[in-house]
Amino acid sequence: MIRLPKSNIIRIFKLIFPNPNTTMPNKRTFSIPQTFLLYIVVFFACSAILSSSLYLFFEYRNFKTESKARESSYIETQKELIKHQVEQVLEHLDVSRDIRINQVNEILIHRVNQAYLLVENLYQTNKGKYRKEAILQMAREALRPLRSKEIRGDYFIIRTNGEEVLYPAHPEVEGSNFLDMPDSPEKDIVREEIRIALEKGEGFVQGNTESFPTNQAFSSPSVIYVKYFKPLDIIIGTGEYIPDIEEDIKKETKQYIKNIHYGVNQKIFINTTDGVAIIANSKKYQEGQNIFDLKDMSGFKFIKAEIETSKNLNGGFTTFNWIDDETNKIGQCISFVKAYPEWDWVVGAWFDLSLIETNISESIQQMKKSQIKKAAGILLQILLIHVIILLIFRYVAIKTKKNTTIFIRLLKKAIHTNTNIEKGKLSYTEFHTIADATNKIIENKKLADEELKKSEMQFKSLFEIAPIMILGIDNNRKITLWNNECERVTGYSLTEIQSVDNPMKMMLKHEEEYQTLLSHMLNPNGQFFEYTIIDKNKEERNQFWAGFKSPSGLIIGVGYDTTKLTKTLTELNITADKLQEANHTKDKFLSIIAHDLKNPFNAIVGFSDLLCSSYSDLDDDTKLDLIKDIQHSAKLNFNLLEKMLEWAMSQSDQIPFKPQNLDLQKIINDSSSFASYQASQKNIKITSNTGENIPIFADENMLTSLLRNLISNAIKFTPEEGEVQIKTEALKEDIKISIKDNGVGMSQDNIEKLFRTDAKVQTTGTSDEKGTGLGLLICKEFVDKHEGKIWVESQIDEGCEFFITFPKKK
């Protein structure tokens, strides 16, 4: 705000309102500016009073109207909000049901197609070797144990004559024909399954599926998908109970509604059409409680009224009085409800009017304060305008007197600041002529100064925005130039660099590099040399610098940072190592598939061909021996496939890693017990010294698999009547486990090849057991997961001792 000197204000006041008691010898006369000023002041005073009064009157009337409109609009907005929330919940219910039913249908089709492909594969593989009935039995036993995580239905197989071939839930009815049973609970649905399969080949069947408990039967709506397999004249199918689907959707919906948060003191609720609370929105009653006759504070059965209102096509609103759970105050509430007839649900939401009235009251108070502020601001503006007018006339009165002083002051300023005289502040043409001549002289000087400044700015811009580091060193070896790239890379500003006595020595990591730099500074030749720099964050950076000498004697250093490039090259080397390791892994798999996996299959194929071609010529003992050989080869293949699968999962991080506190003694006992049968075949004794309970923090599945692999290997390479010893030891920072055998041992060359995918150790057990090396690779993967270590100590014919350490966890 502009302030007038106190003496000037007093003079103006006396001028406008003279003292009537003052005796004036002559009649007071006023100049034209004084008379104009007097009329202006009186006019603005009257207009200010009139305009302020009219403004306050209309603002107050608008305030009243706006307050009522805001209250009505607020309530309507809240009603639309709760209605929108209810509509969203109902829309979510419809979408969830459609999505879930479609998902179940797709799952049923997918499962039946999978079973169909399995049966078709069995049939194509065995149709020339076995009778159709035998193939059907294979298919039945292959499908019996299969289960799905997504649905609860089992696979079933029926013949087209109605005979039940596979019924996992009730195997006692397999072989029965429901069509021949007059009282069969599933007679109609079996007939419909046969009809659809024979007419369409595949399709959905909906009906009531019967269950056969011990005491009674029950019926439940279900959806079934069937597909006809013509070569065996059977129908394959599976299904899901519709109530189970509906129940899943209800649970998801309830959780969805409980997670909805909107507004203040506004809640969503669900009741059944019988008045049972599905989702409660008050502490006055619980979910599952029947609140059909619940009354509000005035005795009004508002739950009953909401149920009746929900029967309208578009729902409706209900008003009732209720005690707030938090404040225990009675307030008027409005709810919106709408029926969901598919589940006999009434979905609703409500809000408290008392809270809205409080918000509206606060809003009105804020509006009132805002209007008062606005009115005060307008009055202040009017007063400010009057003060400005008085200042303008005051300025006009003294302008002529100060014109010469202003010209002299402007002339001095123009000479000292190299700027033109502002002629707009001068009132006389004489001063304008002098000012024009002076300004011409100043303009010529300014042109010369601007050319010099322009060249300086161009150099500075190029210097600062250059993408390379540039610095300047004077004859005293002080850094005088330091561009933005230098500051960005090193983290030091020019001020920080100049505050250090020897900044180059501070930043260089190696003393010999500093001596090299000194020699380059004395004789700069433009050649780049590599240096290791320590930046402000104490991080190492690789840089190349070259020196140049300017005609003025200033040494210019030019450098570029290669830290990112060096890091990128390092990462590329690491990636190359990983690719090499992956290639070794691929070669390992191909070797196993081509050799270790092929040989047992050759035995199975050879022995089975011999059985098929000479079955009638062989005696029973020979046949039994061949069957045992086939069984032995099949088990070898199965164990090998298990290890391949486990290793592949560990390579792709598909095995979950969940370490926890475990009883090491129990894990060792279980692993020893698992290997007891293998040991008994060679009369090998397994001993353990882990008498005390040593806790260990590890993943139970990985630790068990690791111990079983090592114990199994020890048994494999131990002769009959040998011994396998298991020892544990709690060290300062680790838990140490060792598994020792007195078997054949191994050479140092083979020890170095263990745990590597790029090298293969082909060894044979004491009973001609074959191995691939996968077991030890899996052990290495699992130990690495625990950040532990695994190694072996051995000599030929003196057995092996494998060691494992696991770090202790607090």
PAMARDO-730030 format. One record per residue (C-alpha): y negated, x negated, z negated. Coordinates in steps of 0.25 Angstrom, whole numbers, always signed. Each point is the difference from the previous one (the first is absolute). Example, Ala and Ser with C-alpha at 12.3 -4.5 7.8 and 13.67 -1.06 7.14 Angstrom:
2
REC     yy     xx     zz
REC    +18    -49    -31
REC    -14     -6     +2
//
This chain:
810
REC     yy     xx     zz
REC     +0     +0     +0
REC    -14     -5     +3
REC     -9     -1    -12
REC    -16     +0     +0
REC     -8     -9     -9
REC     -4     +7    -12
REC    -15     -2     +3
REC     +2     +6    +14
REC     +7    +12     -6
REC    -11     +3    -10
REC    -11     -1    +11
REC     +7     +9     +9
REC     +2    +10    -11
REC    -15     +0     -3
REC     -3     +1    +14
REC     +9    +13     +2
REC     -3     +6    -14
REC    -14     -4     -5
REC     -3     +2    -15
REC     -9    +12     -1
REC     -7     -5    -12
REC     -5    -12     +7
REC    -15     +1     +3
REC     -3     -4    +14
REC    -14     -3     +4
REC     +2     +4    +15
REC    +10     +9     +7
REC    +13     -8     +3
REC     +3     -2    +15
REC    +14     -3     +6
REC     +3     -8    +12
REC     +9     +6    +11
REC    +13     -8     -5
REC     -3     +5    -14
REC     -2    +14     +4
REC    +13     +0     +9
REC     +8     -6    -11
REC     -5    +11    -10
REC     +5    +11     +9
REC    +13     -7     +4
REC     +3     -1    -15
REC     -3    +14     -3
REC     +8     +5    +12
REC    +12     -8     -3
REC     +0     +4    -15
REC     +0    +15     +4
REC    +10     -2    +11
REC     +9     -7    -10
REC     +0    +11    -11
REC     +2    +11    +11
REC    +12     -7     +7
REC     +7     -5    -13
REC     -1    +15     -5
REC     +6     +5    +13
REC    +11    -11     +1
REC     +4     +3    -15
REC     +1    +15     +3
REC     +9     -1    +12
REC     +8    -11     -5
REC     +4     +8    -13
REC     +3    +12     +9
REC     +9     -8     +9
REC     +6     -6    -12
REC     +5    +13     -6
REC     +6     +4    +14
REC     +7    -13     +2
REC     +6     +0    -14
REC     +6    +14     +2
REC     +5     -4    +14
REC     +6    -13     -5
REC     +7     +7    -11
REC     +6    +10    +10
REC     +3    -11    +10
REC     +7     -9    -11
REC     +9    +11     -4
REC     +4     +3    +15
REC     +2    -15     +2
REC    +10     +0    -12
REC     +7    +12     +5
REC     +2     -6    +14
REC     +4    -13     -6
REC    +12     +7     -9
REC     +3     +8    +12
REC     +1    -12     +9
REC     +9     -7    -10
REC    +10    +11     -1
REC     +0     +1    +15
REC     +3    -15     +1
REC    +11     +2    -10
REC     +6    +11     +8
REC     -1     -8    +13
REC     +7    -12     -7
REC    +11     +9     -4
REC     +2     +5    +15
REC     -1    -14     +6
REC     +9     -6    -11
REC    +11    +11     +3
REC     -1     -2    +15
REC     +1    -15     -1
REC    +11     +0    -10
REC     +9    +10     +8
REC     -3     -8    +13
REC     +4    -13     -8
REC    +13     +6     -5
REC     +3     +6    +14
REC     -2    -14     +6
REC     +8     -7    -11
REC    +12    +10     +2
REC     +0     -2    +16
REC     -1    -15     -3
REC    +11     -1    -10
REC    +10     +9     +9
REC     -3     -9    +12
REC     +3    -12     -8
REC    +13     +6     -4
REC     +3     +5    +14
REC     -2    -14     +5
REC     +9     -6    -11
REC    +11    +10     +4
REC     -2     -3    +15
REC     +1    -15     -2
REC    +13     +2     -8
REC     +5     +9    +10
REC     -3     -9    +12
REC     +5    -13     -8
REC    +13     +6     -4
REC     +4    +11    +10
REC    +10     -8     +8
REC     +6     -6    -13
REC     +1    +12    -10
REC     +2    +15     +1
REC    -11     +9     -1
REC     +4     +5    -14
REC     +0    -14     -5
REC    -14     -3     +6
REC     -5    +13     -6
REC     +5     -5    -14
REC     -7    -13     +2
REC    -13     +8     +3
REC     +2     +9    -12
REC     +1    -12     -9
REC    -11     -8     +6
REC    -10    +12     -2
REC     +5     +4    -14
REC     -8    -10     -8
REC    -12     +0     +9
REC    -13     +5     -8
REC    -14     +2     +3
REC    -13     -3     -8
REC     -8    +10     +7
REC     +9    +13     -2
REC    +11     +4     -9
REC    +10     +6    +10
REC    +13     -7     +3
REC     +7     -1    +14
REC    +11    +10     +3
REC    +10     +1    +11
REC     +6    +13     +5
REC    +10     +3    +11
REC     -4    +11    +10
REC    +11     +9     -6
REC     -7     +0    -13
REC     +8    -10     -7
REC     -8     -9    -10
REC     +3    -15     +3
REC    -11     -7     -9
REC     -7     +7    -12
REC     -4    -11     -9
REC     -6     +9    -11
REC    +13     +7     -1
REC    +12     -8     +6
REC    +10    +10     -6
REC     -4    +10    +11
REC     +3    -10    +11
REC    +11     +5     +9
REC     -4    +14     -3
REC     -5    +10    +11
REC    -11     +9     -5
REC     +1     +9    +12
REC    +14     +4     -5
REC     -5     +3    -14
REC     -4    +14     -2
REC     -8     -3    -12
REC     -6    -14     +4
REC    -14     -1     -4
REC     -4     -8    +12
REC     +8     +7    +11
REC    -13     +6     +7
REC     -7    -14     +0
REC    +12     -7     +5
REC     +2    +10    +11
REC    -15     -2     +4
REC     +2    -15     +0
REC    +11     +1    +10
REC     -7     +9     +9
REC    -13     -8     +1
REC     +9    -13     +2
REC     +8     +6    +11
REC    -11     +7     +7
REC    -11    -10     -1
REC     +7    -13     -4
REC    -10     -2    -12
REC    -10     +8     -8
REC     -5     +5    -13
REC     +7    +10     -9
REC     -7     +8    -11
REC     +7     +8    -10
REC     +5     +0    -14
REC     +9    -12     -4
REC    +10     +2    -11
REC     +4    -10    -10
REC    +13     +0     -7
REC     -1     -4    -15
REC    +12     +1     -9
REC     -4    +13     -6
REC     -9     +7    +10
REC     -6     +0    +14
REC    -15     +1     +3
REC     -8     +2    +12
REC    -12     -7     +5
REC     -9     +1    +13
REC     +2    -13     +8
REC     -2     -6    +14
REC    +11     -7     +7
REC     +1     -8    +13
REC    +13     -1     +7
REC     +5     -7    +13
REC    +13     +2     +8
REC     +9    -13     +3
REC     +8     +5    +11
REC    +11    -11     +1
REC     +5     +3    -14
REC     -4    +15     +1
REC     -8     -1    -13
REC    -14     +4     -5
REC     -8    -11     -8
REC    -11     +5     -9
REC     -9     -1    -13
REC    -10     +8     -7
REC    -10     +2    -11
REC     -3    +11    -10
REC    -13     +7     +3
REC     -3     +2    -15
REC     +1    -15     -2
REC    -10     -2    +12
REC    -10    +11     -6
REC     +2     -6    -14
REC     -4    -14     +5
REC    -13     +6     +7
REC     -4     +7    -13
REC     +1    -13     -8
REC     -8     -7    +10
REC    -10    +11     +0
REC     -2     +0    -15
REC     -2    -14     +0
REC    -10     +1    +11
REC     -8    +11     -7
REC     +0     -8    -13
REC     -6    -12     +7
REC    -12     +9     +5
REC    -13     -3     -6
REC    -13     +7     +4
REC    -13     +5     -6
REC     -3     +1    -15
REC     +9     +9     -9
REC     +7     +6    +12
REC    +15     +1     +1
REC    +11     +4     +9
REC    +12     +9     -6
REC    +12     +6     +5
REC     +8    +12     -6
REC    +11     +9     +5
REC     -2    +14     +4
REC     +8     +3    -13
REC    -10     -7     -8
REC     +7    -13     -3
REC     -9    -13     +0
REC     +4    -10    +10
REC    -12     -9     -2
REC     -8     +3    -12
REC    -15     -3     +0
REC     -3     +3    -15
REC     +5     -5    -13
REC     +2    +14     -5
REC    +13     +1     +7
REC    +11     -9     +6
REC     +7     -1    +13
REC    +13     +9     +1
REC     -7    +10    -10
REC     -1    +15     +5
REC    -15     +3     -1
REC     +0    +14     +7
REC     -7     +7    -11
REC     -9    -11     -4
REC    -14     +5     -4
REC    -14     -6     +0
REC    -10     +1    -11
REC     -4    +14     +4
REC    +15     +5     +0
REC     +1     +0    +15
REC    +13     -3     +6
REC     -5    -10    +10
REC    +13     -6     +4
REC     +5    +14     +4
REC    -13     +2     +8
REC     +2    -13     +7
REC    +14     +3     +4
REC     -5    +14     +6
REC    -12     -7     +7
REC     +9    -10     +6
REC     +8    +10     +8
REC    -12     +2     +9
REC     +1     -6    +14
REC    -11    -10     -3
REC     +1     -1    -15
REC    -12     +3     -9
REC     -9     -4    -12
REC     +2     +5    -15
REC    -10     -2    -11
REC     +4     -1    -14
REC     -4     -6    -14
REC     +7    -13     -5
REC     -1    -10    -11
REC     -3    -14     +5
REC    +11    -10     -4
REC    -10    -11     -3
REC    -12     +7     -6
REC     +7    +13     -6
REC    -11     +8     +5
REC     +2    +13     +8
REC     -5     +0    +14
REC     +1     +9    +12
REC     +9     -5    +10
REC     +3     +3    +15
REC    +14     -2     +6
REC     +5     +1    +15
REC    +14     +3     +2
REC     +9     +2    +12
REC    +15     +3     +1
REC    +11     -9     +6
REC    +11    +11     +3
REC    +10    -10     +4
REC     +2     -5    -14
REC     -6    +12     -7
REC    -11     -9     -5
REC    -15     +3     -3
REC     -9    -12     +3
REC    -14     +0     -7
REC    -12     -9     -4
REC    -11     +4    -10
REC    -14     -6     -5
REC     -8     +3    -12
REC    -13     +7     +2
REC     -6     -5    -13
REC     +1    -14     +5
REC     -7     +4    +13
REC    -11     +7     -8
REC     -2    -13     -8
REC     -1     -8    +13
REC    -10    +10     +6
REC     -9     +0    -12
REC     +0    -15     +0
REC     -3     +1    +15
REC    -12    +10     -3
REC     -5    -10    -10
REC     +0    -11     +9
REC     -7     +9    +11
REC    -11     +3    -10
REC     -2    -14     -4
REC     +0     -4    +15
REC    -11    +11     +3
REC     -9     -5    -12
REC     +1    -14     +5
REC     -3     +5    +14
REC    -13     +7     -5
REC     -4    -11     -8
REC     +2     -9    +12
REC     -9     +9     +9
REC    -11     +0    -11
REC     +0    -15     -1
REC     -1     -1    +15
REC    -12     +9     +0
REC     -6     -9    -10
REC     +3    -12     +7
REC     -7     +5    +13
REC    -12     +3     -8
REC     +0    -14     -5
REC     +2     -6    +14
REC    -12     +8     +5
REC     -9     -5    -11
REC     +5    -14     +3
REC     -3     +1    +15
REC    -15     +5     -2
REC     -1    -11    -10
REC     +5    -10    +10
REC    -10     +5    +11
REC    -12     -2    -10
REC     +3    -14     -2
REC     +5     -4    +13
REC    -13     -5     +6
REC     -3     -8    -12
REC    +13     -8     +1
REC     +1     -1    +15
REC     -6    -14     +0
REC     +8     -5    -11
REC    +13     +6     +6
REC     -3     -8    +13
REC     -2    -13     -7
REC    +13     +2     -7
REC     +8     +4    +12
REC     -6    -12     +8
REC     +5     -9    -11
REC    +13     +6     -1
REC     +2     -1    +16
REC     -3    -15     -1
REC    +10     -2    -11
REC    +11     +9     +4
REC     -1     -2    +15
REC     -2    +15     +3
REC    -10     +8     +7
REC    -12     +7     -7
REC     +3    +15     -2
REC    -12     +6     +7
REC     +4    +14     -5
REC     -5     -3    -13
REC    -14     -4     +5
REC    -11    +11     +3
REC    -10     -8     +9
REC     +1     -5    +14
REC     -6    -13     -3
REC    +11     -4     -9
REC    +10     +5    +11
REC     -6    -10    +10
REC     +1    -12    -10
REC    +14     +5     -3
REC     +5     +0    +15
REC     -5    -14     +2
REC     +7     -5    -13
REC    +13     +8     +4
REC     +0     -7    +13
REC     +0    -14     -6
REC    +11     +5    -10
REC     +9     +5    +11
REC     +0    -13     +8
REC     +4     -7    -13
REC    +11    +11     -3
REC     +6     -3    +14
REC     +2    -14     -3
REC     +6     +2    -13
REC    +10    +11     +5
REC     +5    -10    +11
REC     +3    -10    -11
REC     +6    +11     -9
REC     +9     +5    +11
REC     +6    -13     +3
REC     +3     -2    -15
REC     +6    +13     -1
REC     +9     -2    +12
REC     +5    -13     -6
REC     +2     +7    -14
REC     +8    +11     +7
REC     +9     -9     +7
REC     +2     -8    -12
REC     +3    +11     -9
REC     +9     +9     +9
REC     +8    -12     +6
REC    +15     +3     -2
REC     +2    -15     -4
REC     -4     -7    -12
REC    -13     -8     +1
REC     -7     -9    -10
REC    -11    -10     +0
REC     -1    -13     -9
REC    -13     -8     -1
REC     -1    -15     -2
REC     +2     +2    -15
REC    +13     +6     +2
REC     -5    +13     -5
REC     +4    +13     +7
REC    -12     +7     +6
REC     +7    +10    +10
REC    +11     +9     -4
REC     +3    +12     +9
REC     +7    +14     -3
REC    +13     -5     +5
REC     +0    -11    -10
REC     -3     +9    -11
REC    +11    +10     +4
REC    +11    -10     +1
REC     -3     -9    -12
REC     -6    +11     -9
REC    -12     -9     -4
REC    -14     +3     +4
REC    -11    -10     +4
REC     -6     +1    -14
REC    +13     -3     -7
REC     +3    -12    +10
REC    -13     -6     -2
REC     +1     +1    -16
REC    +12     -9     +1
REC     -2    -15     +1
REC    +12     -3     +9
REC     +5    +13     +6
REC     +9     -6    +11
REC     +7     -8    -11
REC     +2    +13     -8
REC     +6     +8    +11
REC     +9    -10     +6
REC    +14     +0     -6
REC     +4    -15     +3
REC     -8    -12     -3
REC     +4     -7    +12
REC     -6    +11     +9
REC    -13     -1     -7
REC     +0    -15     +3
REC     +3     +4    +15
REC    -11    +10     +0
REC    -10    -11     -5
REC     +3     -9    +12
REC     -2    +12     +9
REC    -13     +3     -5
REC     -5    -14     +2
REC     +5     -1    +14
REC     +1    +15     +5
REC     +7     +0    +14
REC     +3    +15     +2
REC    +15     -2     -2
REC     +7    +11     -9
REC     +8     -4    -12
REC     +9     +9     -9
REC     -4     +1    -15
REC     +6     +8    -12
REC    -11     +8     -6
REC     +0     +7    -14
REC     -9    +13     +1
REC     -7     +7    -12
REC    +12     +8     -3
REC     +8    -13     -2
REC     +8     +3    +12
REC     +4    -11    +11
REC     -5     +1    +14
REC     +3     -8    +12
REC    -12     -4     +8
REC     -4     -9    +12
REC    -14     -6     +0
REC     -8     -9    +10
REC    -14     -7     -2
REC    -12     -1     +9
REC    -13     -7     -2
REC    -13     +7     +4
REC    -12     -8     +6
REC     -7     +2    -13
REC    +11     -7     -8
REC     +6    +13     -6
REC    +15     +0     +0
REC     +6    +13     +5
REC    +14     +4     -4
REC     +8    +10     +8
REC    +13     +5     -5
REC    +10    +12     +1
REC    +10     +5    -10
REC    +15     +0     +4
REC     +6     +6    -13
REC     +4    +13     +6
REC     +6     -7    +12
REC     +8     -9     -9
REC     +5    +12     -8
REC     +4     +8    +13
REC     +8    -12     +5
REC     +7     -1    -14
REC     +3    +15     +1
REC     +6     -2    +14
REC     +9    -11     -5
REC     +5     +9    -11
REC     +2    +12     +9
REC     +8    -10     +9
REC     +9     -4    -11
REC     +2    +15     -3
REC     +4     +3    +14
REC     +9    -12     +0
REC     +7     +5    -13
REC     +1    +14     +7
REC     +7     -6    +12
REC    +10     -7     -9
REC     +3    +13     -7
REC     +2     +6    +14
REC    +10    -11     +3
REC     +7     +2    -13
REC     +2    +15     +3
REC     +5     -3    +14
REC     +9    -10     -5
REC     +6     +9    -10
REC     +1    +12    +10
REC     +6     -9    +11
REC    +10     -7     -9
REC     +2     +4    -14
REC     -1    +15     +3
REC     +8     -1    +13
REC    +12     -7     -6
REC     +4    +11    -10
REC     -2    +11    +11
REC     +9     -8     +9
REC    +11     +0    -11
REC     -2    +15     -2
REC     +1     +3    +15
REC    +12     -9     +2
REC     +8     +5    -11
REC     -4    +15     +3
REC     +4     -3    +15
REC    +14     -5     -5
REC     +2    +12     -9
REC     -3     +9    +12
REC     +8     -7    +10
REC    +12     -3     -8
REC     +0    +10    -11
REC    +14     +5     +2
REC     +6    -14     +2
REC     -6     -5    -13
REC     +7     +2    -14
REC     -8     +6    -12
REC     -2    -14     -7
REC     -6     -6    +13
REC     -9    +13     +2
REC     -4     -1    -15
REC     -4    -15     +2
REC     -8     +3    +12
REC     -7    +11     -7
REC     -3     -9    -11
REC     -6    -10     +9
REC     -9    +10     +7
REC     -4     +5    -14
REC     -3    -15     -4
REC     -9     -2    +13
REC     -7    +13     -2
REC     -4     -4    -14
REC     -5    -13     +4
REC     -8     +7    +11
REC     -5    +10    -11
REC     -4    -11    -10
REC     -7     -8    +12
REC     -8    +12     +4
REC     -4     +3    -14
REC     -6    -14     -1
REC     -6     +0    +13
REC     -7    +13     -3
REC     -4     -5    -14
REC     -6    -12     +6
REC     -7     +7    +11
REC     -7    +10    -10
REC     -4    -12     -9
REC     -6     -7    +13
REC     -8    +13     +3
REC     -4     +2    -15
REC     +7    +14     +0
REC     +7     -3    -13
REC     -8     +5    -11
REC     -4    -10    -11
REC     -1     +6    -14
REC     +1    -11    -11
REC     +2     +5    -14
REC     +6     -5    -13
REC    +15     -1     +1
REC    +12     -4     -9
REC     +5    -13     +8
REC    +13     +1     -8
REC     +3    +14     +6
REC     -3     -4    +14
REC     +9    -12     -1
REC    +11     +8     -6
REC     -1    +10    +11
REC     +0    -10    +11
REC    +12     -7     -6
REC     +7    +13     -1
REC     -3     +3    +15
REC     +6    -13     +4
REC    +12     +1     -9
REC     +9     +5    +11
REC     -3    -11    +10
REC     +2    -10    -12
REC    +14     +6     -3
REC     +5     -2    +14
REC     -1    -15     -2
REC     +3     +0    -16
REC    -15     -5     -2
REC     -6     +1    -14
REC    -14     +4     -1
REC     -7     -5    -13
REC    -14     +3     -6
REC     -7     -7    -12
REC    -12    +10     +0
REC     +4     +6    -14
REC    -14     +2     -5
REC     -9    +11     +7
REC    -10     -7     +9
REC    -10     +9     +6
REC     -5     -2    +14
REC    -11     +6     +8
REC     +6     +3    +14
REC     +4    +10    +11
REC    +13     +6     -5
REC     +6     +2    +14
REC     -4    -14     +5
REC     +5     -7    -12
REC    +13     +7     +1
REC     +2     -3    +15
REC     -4    -14     -2
REC    +10     -3    -12
REC    +11     +8     +8
REC     -2     -9    +12
REC     +0    -13     -7
REC    +13     +4     -9
REC     +7     +5    +13
REC     -4    -14     +7
REC     +6     -7    -12
REC    +13     +7     +0
REC     +1     -2    +15
REC     -1    -15     -1
REC     +9     -1    -12
REC    +15     -3     +1
REC    +10     +9     -8
REC     +1     -2    -15
REC    -15     -5     +1
REC    -12     +4     -9
REC    -14     +5     +2
REC    -10     -2    -11
REC    -13     +8     -2
REC    -11     -6     -9
REC    -14     +4     -4
REC    -11     -7     -7
REC    -14     +4     -5
REC     -9    -11     +3
REC    -15     -1     -3
REC     -5     +7    +12
REC    +12     +5     +7
REC    +14     +6     -1
REC    +10     -9     +6
REC    +14     +6     +5
REC    +11     -9     +5
REC    +13     +3     +7
REC    +10    -11     +1
REC    +14     -1     +7
REC    +11    -11     +0
REC     +2     +3    +15
REC     -1     -9    +13
REC    -14     -3     -2
REC     -9     -4    +12
REC     -7    -12     +6
REC    -14     -4     -1
REC     -2     +3    +15
REC     +4    +14     -2
REC     -8     +2    -13
REC    -13     -4     +8
REC     +4    +11    +10
REC     +1    +11    -10
REC    -10    +11     -1
REC     -5     -3    +14
REC     +1    +10    +12
REC     -1    -12    +10
REC    +12     -7     -5
REC    +15     +6     -1
REC    +10     -5    -10
REC    +13     +5     +5
REC    +10     -1    -12
REC    +13     +7     -3
REC     +5     +4    -14
REC    +13     -5     -7
REC     +7    +12     +5
REC     -6     -1    +14
REC    -11    +10     -3
REC    -11     -1    +10
REC    -15     +0     -3
REC    -13     +1     +8
REC    -11     -6    -10
REC     -7    +14     +0
REC     +3     +1    -15
REC     -7    -12     -4
REC    -12     +3     +9
REC     -1    +14     -7
REC     +1     -7    -14
REC    -12    -10     +5
REC     -8    +13     +4
REC     +2     +7    -13
REC     -3    -13     -9
REC    -13     -2     +8
REC     -4    +15     -2
REC     +1     -4    -15
REC     -8    -13     +2
REC    +12     -7     -5
REC     +8    -12     +5
REC    +15     -2     +5
REC     +7    -13     +2
REC    +15     -5     +0
REC     +6    -13     -5
REC    +14     -4     +6
REC     +9    -11     +4
REC    +12     +1     +9
REC    +13     +4     -8
REC     -8     +2    -13
REC     -5    +14     +2
REC    -14     +6     +1
REC    -11     +4    -10
REC    -11    +10     +4
REC    -12     +1     -8
REC    -10    +11     -1
REC    -13     +1     -8
REC     -9    +12     -2
REC    -14     -2     -6
REC     -2     +7    -13
REC    -10    +12     +0
REC     -8     +5    -12
//
